[in-house]
Amino acid sequence: MPTPTQVFRQRADAALTGAAWVVDGNYPEVRDLIWRRADTIVWLDYRLALIMWRLTLRTFRRVATRELLWNGNRERDLSAHFFSRDSIFLWALRTYGLRRREYPLLLASPAFAHLRVVRLRSPHATSVWLASLPGAGGQP
């Protein structure tokens, strides 16, 4: 059962009180809280084919190994992923185009003008960017 939105927002708000933090994920319910306090957004804007390939590999691995996830959860059988309204595959297909249209508009908003946006369009670009960060790969 999903966490009620108000509880999720309270938890996110509390998690963002530290001097430094990183948020992984794309949660519209708390985007305003996160983006208002963030200084940098790293957008992994990969091709849909790559996203679906990685999602497929990860899902099959998790089902086959019964990998323990958050809160003691495990992936359900494969039929839940392919033949369910709650399918992560359907979610990825439904939200991919939406996010690619939505993010540029949101990021152009004056409310988020303070953000540094790093838009990475491939795993290679991500590796290059990560290697360029201070402390990475022997750099100061």
Buried (B, 14 or more C-beta within 10 A) or exposed (E): EEEEEEEBBBEBEEEBEEEEEEBEEBBEEBBEBBBEEBEEBBBBBBEEEEBBEEBEEEBEEBBEEEEEEEEEEEBEEEEBBEEEEEBBBBEBEEEBEEBEEBBEEBBEEEEBEEBEEEEBEEEEBBEEEEEEEEEEEEEE
